[in-house]
């Protein structure tokens, strides 16, 4: 989820700056399990501790 958010923000900034958008972009999909959990950076798959999203509608 974190990498998807980074990609979304990058695409939004590109659009606002009038730069070319990447047409087919997304994170590599893989299963996190007991065999690979120690090699997957936690900051790439989970938000920081204490993170709380804030939503508003005007």
Secondary structure as GFF3:
##gff-version 3
##sequence-region A 1 58
A	DSSP	alpha_helix	2	16	.	.	.	ID=ss1
A	DSSP	three_ten_helix	37	39	.	.	.	ID=ss2
A	DSSP	alpha_helix	42	45	.	.	.	ID=ss3
###
